[in-house]
Amino acid sequence: MNGFSAANTEIPDAPTVYPDGELGRMVKLGEDIIFNTNTHELTKGMVGNDLTCSNCHLQGGKGKTLGTFIGTATAFPAYSPREKTVQTLQNRINNCFMRSMNGKRPIIDTEASVAMATYVTWLSSGLPVTMNAKKPVNPFYTAEWWGKGWVLPMIKSATHDNYVNGQKLYTEKCASCHQADGQGLAAAKFPPVWGERSYNTGAGLSKPEKLPTYLLHNMPLGNANLTREEAVDISIYVDAQPRPDFDLQKSLYPREEMGHYNSIVMEEKHSVRSNFAKWGLDIDQIRGDKVIP
């Protein structure tokens, strides 16, 4: 089956007129942070890798593929199964710093936190609020993320052959941007997709059951043409590569600095091995003879 279309025609265009005054300044500040997260003065100290928010949320979230910010703010407040609490938009954005950015969670209501939420909210201007009682997901893609209906059977039955085919497909379709070693091209803003400078094992895209749907909508960049089978095999290969482990407690500032962390779940750890073991897969068997801790 062919991949999804690169654009969802139901999604409106992003607004182009910034608000006046201080509100407009905050929208522009948030946009600047989204595009330059790892180098921006307000956020670089909380980022532990070479990624920016716009690496996953293409065009700074103004694109219409999965990962768009257009409509995202309308889903909040939303219940999050991961934290087992109702999350605000600021909560959701800040939690990405711990996972996708492999860093520290920004403090709620700091200028950076407010600015990013202001920018994402601006991109939902004019859209109706549709608070999500089940998961904090953009309403345009709630039914498609993360592809449970078709992904899990393919993931659970994955073997070393899927890994080998994924490596072949990665070389053919991905390596020109992300490089054979997965470290990307910083000058061209193509991000690393594994290794110490990429997202950690707590990030959504580190999960072999979640990455395929993202790839279907977005990759190869500008010409999303993968089949479901190809997306799964590439995901098996990419997510089987080494990347930083995730330990929730190490990603939180001390309570006296952080204030309240809106989550019931206070202990959470992931590794490449545990992300695969969740679905009954032995990472050593998936990789073949290449045994990596």
C-alpha positions in Angstrom: 0.0 0.0 0.0 1.3 3.4 -0.9 2.1 6.0 1.7 -0.2 8.9 2.7 -0.4 12.1 0.8 2.2 14.7 1.7 -0.5 17.2 2.4 -3.9 17.1 4.1 -6.3 19.3 2.2 -8.6 19.7 5.2 -6.0 21.6 7.1 -6.2 25.4 6.5 -3.2 27.5 5.6 -1.1 28.9 8.4 -1.9 32.5 9.3 0.5 35.1 7.9 -0.4 38.3 9.9 1.2 38.5 13.3 -0.8 40.0 16.2 0.0 43.5 17.3 2.1 44.6 20.2 3.5 42.3 22.9 1.4 39.3 21.7 2.9 39.6 18.3 6.4 39.8 19.8 5.8 36.6 21.7 4.5 34.8 18.6 7.7 35.8 16.7 9.9 34.8 19.6 8.2 31.4 19.8 8.7 30.9 16.1 12.4 31.8 16.4 12.8 29.2 19.2 11.0 26.5 17.2 13.4 27.0 14.3 16.5 27.5 16.4 15.8 25.5 19.5 19.4 24.2 20.1 21.1 27.5 19.5 18.5 30.1 20.8 19.7 31.9 23.9 16.6 31.1 25.8 16.6 27.3 25.2 20.0 26.1 24.1 20.9 25.3 27.7 18.0 22.9 27.9 18.8 21.0 24.7 21.1 18.1 24.8 21.5 17.3 21.1 21.6 18.8 17.6 17.8 19.0 17.0 15.4 21.8 16.6 11.6 21.6 17.0 11.3 22.2 13.2 13.3 19.0 12.4 10.2 17.0 13.3 7.5 19.7 12.9 8.4 20.6 9.4 8.4 24.3 8.3 8.2 25.2 11.9 4.8 23.4 12.2 3.3 25.4 9.3 3.4 22.4 7.0 0.3 20.3 6.6 1.8 16.8 7.1 1.7 14.8 10.3 3.6 17.0 12.8 1.8 20.2 11.8 1.1 22.7 14.5 -1.9 24.0 12.7 -4.8 22.9 14.9 -2.6 21.5 17.7 -3.6 24.0 20.3 -7.3 23.2 19.9 -6.7 19.7 21.4 -5.6 21.2 24.7 -6.1 20.7 27.6 -5.9 17.0 26.8 -5.6 13.8 28.7 -2.2 12.1 28.3 -1.9 8.4 28.9 1.9 8.8 29.4 1.6 11.2 32.3 -1.8 10.0 33.3 -2.9 13.6 33.8 -4.6 16.3 31.8 -1.8 18.3 30.1 -1.8 21.9 28.9 -0.1 22.9 25.7 2.9 24.2 27.7 3.2 20.9 29.4 3.2 19.0 26.1 5.8 21.3 24.5 8.1 21.3 27.5 8.0 17.6 27.8 9.4 17.3 24.3 12.6 18.8 25.6 13.2 15.8 27.8 12.7 13.3 25.0 13.1 14.6 21.4 15.7 17.2 22.5 17.4 14.8 25.0 17.6 17.7 27.5 15.9 19.3 30.5 12.2 20.3 30.8 11.8 24.1 30.6 10.0 25.6 33.6 6.3 26.5 33.0 5.6 30.2 32.4 9.2 31.1 31.6 9.4 33.4 28.6 10.6 30.5 26.3 7.8 28.3 27.5 5.1 30.9 27.0 6.5 32.0 23.7 6.5 28.6 22.1 2.9 27.9 23.3 1.9 31.4 22.0 3.3 30.6 18.6 1.6 27.1 18.4 -1.7 28.7 19.5 -1.4 31.4 16.9 -1.2 28.7 14.2 -4.6 27.4 15.4 -6.2 30.8 14.9 -9.9 30.6 14.0 -10.2 26.8 14.5 -12.7 25.4 17.0 -11.5 24.0 20.3 -11.8 20.2 20.3 -10.2 19.1 23.6 -9.0 15.5 23.4 -10.1 13.2 26.3 -7.8 10.3 25.1 -4.5 11.6 23.9 -2.7 14.9 23.2 -2.7 14.7 19.4 -3.5 17.2 16.7 -7.2 16.7 15.7 -6.4 16.5 12.0 -4.3 13.4 12.7 -5.9 11.8 15.7 -7.2 8.8 13.7 -3.8 8.2 12.0 -1.3 8.6 14.8 0.1 6.2 15.5 -1.3 3.7 13.1 -2.3 1.0 15.6 -4.6 -0.7 13.1 -1.8 -1.8 10.8 1.6 -1.1 12.5 1.6 -3.5 15.4 1.1 -6.8 13.4 4.1 -5.8 11.2 6.2 -4.7 14.2 5.5 -7.8 16.2 6.4 -10.1 13.4 9.7 -8.3 12.5 12.9 -10.3 12.0 16.5 -9.7 11.0 15.3 -9.6 7.4 13.3 -6.5 8.0 16.4 -4.9 9.6 18.5 -5.8 6.5 15.9 -4.5 4.1 15.5 -1.4 6.2 19.3 -0.8 6.0 19.1 -1.1 2.2 16.1 1.3 2.0 17.8 3.7 4.3 20.8 3.8 2.0 18.7 4.3 -1.0 16.1 6.8 0.3 17.5 8.4 3.5 21.3 8.5 3.5 21.6 11.4 1.1 20.2 13.7 3.7 20.8 11.9 7.0 24.1 10.3 5.9 25.2 6.7 6.0 26.2 7.0 9.7 22.9 8.6 10.6 24.5 11.9 11.8 22.8 14.2 9.3 24.2 17.3 7.6 24.1 20.3 10.1 24.9 22.8 7.3 21.8 21.7 5.4 19.7 21.3 8.6 19.2 17.6 8.1 19.2 16.2 11.6 20.9 13.2 13.1 18.6 10.2 13.3 20.6 8.1 15.8 23.6 8.5 18.0 24.4 10.8 20.9 23.3 13.9 19.1 19.8 12.6 18.2 16.6 12.0 20.0 16.7 9.7 23.0 14.7 6.5 23.6 11.9 8.3 25.3 11.0 10.2 22.2 8.0 9.1 20.1 10.1 8.6 17.0 12.4 6.2 18.9 9.5 3.8 19.1 9.5 1.4 16.1 5.7 1.3 16.3 5.4 5.1 16.0 8.1 6.1 13.5 6.5 4.4 10.5 3.4 6.6 10.4 5.6 9.7 10.6 7.8 8.5 7.8 4.7 7.8 5.6 3.6 11.4 5.9 6.9 13.1 5.7 9.7 11.1 4.1 11.6 11.3 1.8 11.3 15.1 2.4 9.2 16.8 -0.3 8.2 13.5 -1.9 6.7 11.2 0.7 6.3 8.0 -1.3 7.1 5.1 1.0 4.9 2.0 1.3 3.8 0.9 4.7 6.2 -2.1 4.5 9.1 0.2 3.6 8.3 2.6 6.4 8.2 -0.2 8.9 11.5 -1.7 7.7 13.3 1.7 7.8 11.9 2.3 11.3 13.2 -1.1 12.5 16.6 -0.3 11.1 16.8 3.3 12.4 15.4 2.7 15.8 17.6 -0.3 16.3 20.7 1.9 16.2 22.3 3.3 19.4 20.9 6.4 20.9 20.8 7.9 24.5 18.7 6.1 27.1 15.8 8.0 28.7 15.5 8.4 32.4 12.7 10.8 33.4 14.3 11.8 36.7 17.5 12.9 35.0 15.5 15.1 32.7 13.8 17.1 35.5 15.3 20.1 37.3 15.4 19.8 41.1 11.9 20.5 42.5 12.9 23.7 44.1 13.9 25.0 40.6 11.3 23.3 38.6 8.1 23.8 40.6 5.3 21.4 39.9 5.7 18.7 37.3 2.2 17.8 36.0 2.4 14.0 36.0 1.4 11.1 38.1 4.2 9.0 36.6 7.5 10.0 38.2 9.6 7.0 37.2 10.2 6.2 33.5 13.2 4.6 31.8 13.7 3.4 28.2 16.5 2.0 26.1 16.7 0.7 22.5 16.5 -2.8 24.0 13.3 -2.0 26.0 11.6 -0.2 23.1 11.8 -3.4 21.1 11.2 -5.8 24.0 7.9 -4.1 24.5 6.6 -5.9 21.4 8.4 -9.2 22.1 11.4 -8.5 19.9 15.0 -9.4 20.8 17.1 -6.5 19.6 20.2 -8.9 19.2 18.2 -11.1 16.8 16.8 -8.1 14.9 20.3 -6.8 14.4 21.7 -10.2 13.6 25.3 -10.6 14.6 25.7 -6.9 15.4 25.3 -7.0 19.2 25.1 -3.5 20.8 24.1 -2.9 24.4 
